[in-house]
């Protein structure tokens, strides 16, 4: 199972865990699996229509998924998926 590392406010939404293991062969499937960890976490990361919220950054093995295949980026068993929410100035 891929490991998902969470940062910032997302840790609180995962019950204080900064790392979880979920099922999935693509980033999209990994994100869908987050709903089993916490519905609040899933809704904070994924918006309407299954699209990422604009302030969410995701990397697979330290490579931005926008440079790969986006939500279709494949993930393997030992991959690390980093998810964080950008901090916006007030």
trRosetta pair geometry for C-beta under 8 A, 3 or more apart (Angstrom, degrees):
i j d omega theta_ij theta_ji phi_ij phi_ji
1 21 4.4 82 108 177 130 105
1 22 6.4 171 -178 72 117 21
1 23 6.0 -68 -123 -86 104 48
1 77 6.4 19 4 -145 18 68
2 21 7.2 164 85 -146 38 68
2 22 6.8 -27 68 63 85 71
2 24 6.3 -55 26 65 122 93
2 30 5.8 -44 68 -106 137 129
2 75 4.5 -2 -75 150 148 132
2 76 7.1 114 -80 78 95 30
2 77 6.9 -142 -62 -151 56 17
2 78 7.7 -3 -110 75 56 6
2 79 4.7 -24 -123 70 103 91
2 80 7.2 170 -172 -93 85 20
2 81 5.5 49 152 -11 128 110
3 19 5.9 -7 -176 -169 106 107
3 20 7.6 153 -158 81 60 33
3 21 5.7 -41 -102 -93 61 76
3 78 7.9 1 -1 -163 100 40
3 79 7.4 -162 34 96 71 46
3 80 5.1 -21 72 -113 102 70
3 81 7.1 178 90 26 48 72
4 19 6.8 157 82 -154 51 54
4 20 5.1 -16 60 63 104 81
4 21 7.2 167 14 -95 81 24
4 22 5.8 12 -10 13 127 110
4 30 6.4 154 -76 175 120 117
4 34 7.1 -136 146 -89 176 100
4 80 7.9 150 -97 -164 22 56
4 81 4.8 -27 -108 73 71 102
4 82 7.9 154 -162 -90 55 21
4 83 6.2 2 -173 3 102 114
5 18 6.5 10 -158 152 71 80
5 19 5.2 -19 -104 -100 63 85
5 80 6.0 19 -10 -177 113 103
5 81 7.1 176 23 84 70 46
5 82 4.8 -21 68 -107 106 70
5 83 7.2 166 82 24 53 66
6 10 4.1 -132 -170 112 111 114
6 11 5.1 158 110 -75 112 62
6 14 5.5 147 23 0 168 146
6 17 7.2 77 35 106 129 70
6 18 5.4 -140 63 -152 82 49
6 19 7.0 -161 15 -72 79 34
6 20 7.2 32 -18 4 116 97
6 41 7.7 -55 -116 -147 148 127
6 83 5.7 -20 -108 69 66 94
6 84 7.3 137 -166 -84 47 63
7 10 6.2 47 59 43 39 114
7 11 6.8 -11 -150 -37 13 102
7 18 7.2 50 -85 -151 44 100
7 82 7.1 22 -15 -172 115 94
7 83 7.3 -173 20 90 80 49
7 84 3.9 -13 58 -102 116 110
7 85 7.7 -158 85 23 83 63
8 11 6.7 163 76 2 23 96
8 84 5.6 90 14 -154 115 92
8 85 5.5 -119 85 48 138 89
8 87 7.2 -157 -127 -61 149 98
9 12 5.8 -50 -165 32 51 112
9 13 6.7 46 143 -16 74 106
9 44 7.5 -138 115 -176 110 151
9 85 5.6 -34 46 44 108 138
10 13 5.5 -57 -151 40 41 112
10 14 6.4 31 152 -14 70 108
10 41 6.3 78 -158 -139 80 96
10 44 6.7 -177 -105 103 79 138
10 45 7.2 56 -118 -66 121 104
10 83 6.1 -164 -172 109 172 100
10 84 6.6 -133 9 -120 134 44
10 85 6.0 151 -39 -11 102 103
11 14 5.9 -66 -151 42 31 104
11 16 6.4 25 157 -144 88 27
11 17 6.8 -155 -154 78 72 32
11 18 4.9 -12 -115 -90 114 75
12 16 6.8 23 -114 -75 42 52
13 38 5.6 167 153 112 77 149
13 40 4.9 -139 -153 110 102 104
13 41 4.0 145 129 -82 113 77
13 44 5.6 -90 -106 8 173 150
14 17 4.6 -90 126 59 111 89
14 18 7.6 144 72 -79 135 24
14 20 6.1 -131 -163 -36 136 129
14 37 5.8 -13 -134 151 91 124
14 38 5.5 -150 -108 5 48 138
14 41 5.2 57 -70 -84 74 147
15 37 8.0 -136 11 170 109 86
15 38 6.6 -179 -22 -69 92 131
17 20 5.7 81 122 -63 135 91
17 37 7.9 -111 63 -167 135 121
20 34 7.7 109 82 -119 144 74
20 37 5.2 21 -167 -110 166 145
22 30 5.6 114 88 -152 120 69
22 33 3.6 140 174 119 121 131
22 34 6.2 -52 -83 -68 166 53
22 36 7.1 147 -128 54 105 111
22 37 6.7 -74 -79 -37 119 117
23 29 7.0 -72 120 149 74 107
23 30 7.7 -160 96 -103 35 55
23 33 4.9 175 54 -105 70 146
24 27 7.5 70 145 -120 136 10
24 28 7.6 -172 -160 80 125 46
24 29 3.3 164 -141 108 95 96
24 30 3.6 -155 71 -64 158 58
24 31 7.7 101 -115 13 164 47
24 32 7.0 143 -96 48 122 90
24 33 5.2 -125 -41 -8 112 132
24 75 6.3 36 107 57 93 125
25 29 5.6 33 37 45 59 154
25 74 6.2 -25 160 -145 75 82
25 75 6.5 -177 -169 56 26 73
26 29 4.8 97 51 7 76 100
26 30 7.1 -135 96 -5 41 87
26 71 6.8 60 148 151 112 62
26 72 5.6 -44 -155 -152 133 36
26 73 6.4 130 -158 72 75 42
26 74 5.7 -51 -98 -100 68 47
26 75 6.5 139 -124 10 14 87
27 30 5.5 -53 -148 36 35 115
27 31 6.3 36 153 -20 67 103
27 58 6.2 107 -158 142 134 147
27 60 6.7 -109 -78 -57 110 122
27 65 5.6 29 -63 -122 167 150
27 70 7.4 -134 54 135 138 42
27 71 5.0 -127 83 -148 107 45
27 72 7.3 -16 35 23 96 11
27 73 4.7 41 -18 56 116 95
27 75 6.4 111 -65 -30 58 117
27 81 6.6 154 -120 -131 84 133
28 31 5.8 -55 -151 35 30 111
28 32 6.5 31 151 -19 64 104
28 50 7.4 34 -149 173 107 117
28 71 4.1 66 -63 166 96 104
28 72 6.7 6 -10 -77 119 43
29 32 5.5 -50 -147 35 35 113
29 33 6.4 39 151 -22 64 104
30 33 5.6 -56 -154 34 32 114
30 34 7.1 49 145 -36 61 92
30 75 6.0 30 -46 28 133 154
30 81 5.6 97 151 7 162 173
31 34 5.5 -34 -161 6 40 119
31 42 7.2 116 171 -137 74 82
31 45 6.2 -146 -145 118 106 131
31 46 5.6 115 164 -58 125 125
31 52 7.9 -108 -116 -87 159 84
31 71 7.3 -52 10 -140 138 103
32 35 6.3 -34 -180 5 46 112
32 42 7.9 50 -137 -138 27 123
33 36 5.8 -39 -174 21 59 111
33 37 7.6 58 135 -15 70 98
34 37 5.2 -51 -161 32 53 115
34 38 7.1 -39 164 50 80 68
34 41 5.5 -117 166 111 112 111
34 42 4.6 156 102 -86 100 84
34 45 6.5 13 93 40 165 145
34 46 7.8 152 60 -7 129 116
35 38 7.7 -101 -148 78 28 28
35 39 5.8 35 -153 -100 77 60
35 42 4.1 25 -84 -65 70 162
37 41 5.9 -36 95 55 106 146
37 42 7.7 142 56 -45 87 93
38 41 3.8 80 78 4 110 109
38 42 6.7 -178 93 -9 59 81
39 42 5.6 -53 -147 37 34 113
39 43 6.2 29 156 -15 68 108
40 43 5.9 -58 -145 41 29 107
40 44 6.3 32 154 -23 64 108
41 44 5.7 -57 -149 33 29 112
41 45 6.5 15 157 -10 65 110
42 45 6.1 -68 -151 42 28 102
42 46 5.8 -28 174 31 70 110
43 46 6.8 -69 -114 63 25 73
43 47 8.0 69 -167 -98 57 42
44 53 7.1 -71 163 2 43 150
44 85 7.2 -59 157 -72 110 136
45 52 6.8 -48 166 -136 70 74
45 53 6.5 -146 -173 12 22 105
45 56 5.4 100 -146 -118 67 152
45 83 6.2 -12 -119 -176 132 138
46 50 6.1 -21 -172 -146 119 41
46 51 7.1 141 -158 74 70 28
46 52 6.5 -58 -107 -101 57 42
46 53 7.1 -146 -104 -25 8 83
47 51 5.5 -30 62 74 95 81
47 52 7.1 39 12 137 93 15
47 53 4.7 113 -38 -80 110 75
48 51 7.0 -3 77 34 53 97
52 56 4.8 -128 -178 67 105 124
52 58 7.1 -121 -114 -7 145 121
52 71 7.2 -168 -33 -71 105 112
53 56 4.9 93 62 -14 82 112
53 85 7.9 -2 84 -120 125 98
55 85 5.4 39 124 -163 103 80
55 86 4.4 -121 -166 43 83 97
55 88 6.5 -74 -118 -38 135 113
56 83 6.7 -15 -168 -164 102 90
56 84 7.5 158 -152 85 57 35
56 85 5.9 -36 -96 -101 62 65
56 86 7.5 -120 -63 -4 16 84
57 64 7.2 -60 -167 -125 94 94
57 82 7.7 -16 114 114 90 96
57 83 7.4 157 82 -152 54 42
57 84 5.2 -14 58 64 100 84
57 85 7.6 169 16 -98 80 15
57 86 6.2 94 -23 -53 109 88
58 64 7.6 102 83 -151 51 55
58 65 4.9 -2 95 2 99 127
58 81 6.5 -9 -166 -175 99 92
58 82 6.8 160 -152 83 46 59
58 83 5.3 -6 -103 -101 83 73
59 62 5.6 13 151 -138 133 16
59 63 5.8 152 -162 65 91 27
59 64 5.3 -46 -99 -84 89 39
59 65 6.5 -153 -105 -26 32 74
59 81 7.4 166 83 -155 45 47
59 82 4.6 0 54 51 93 108
60 63 5.9 -31 66 60 69 87
60 65 6.0 77 -7 -80 98 88
60 68 6.5 -17 38 -6 120 165
60 73 5.6 -165 -4 138 148 139
60 75 5.9 -135 -134 -96 131 95
60 79 5.7 -7 -168 178 97 127
60 80 7.3 147 -158 79 49 49
60 81 5.5 -18 -101 -102 73 72
60 82 7.9 -162 -75 19 26 74
61 79 5.6 -80 -45 -147 101 85
61 80 5.8 108 -83 48 54 82
62 80 7.8 32 -30 78 70 112
62 82 7.4 53 -83 2 46 134
63 67 5.9 -104 173 72 94 120
63 68 6.0 94 122 -48 116 113
64 67 4.8 82 74 4 91 103
64 68 7.4 -177 98 -3 49 88
65 68 5.1 -62 -146 45 49 110
65 69 7.3 -55 -172 61 83 45
65 70 5.6 87 144 -130 101 23
65 71 7.1 71 154 -63 142 35
65 73 4.9 -120 -139 -9 99 148
66 70 6.4 39 -105 -90 45 72
68 73 4.3 53 114 -105 131 121
69 72 4.3 -77 137 83 112 93
69 73 4.5 156 56 -76 85 61
69 74 7.4 34 45 -8 136 69
70 73 6.4 178 67 -26 25 92
75 79 4.5 -133 -161 64 86 149
75 81 6.2 -27 -113 -59 148 116
76 79 5.0 112 52 -25 67 107
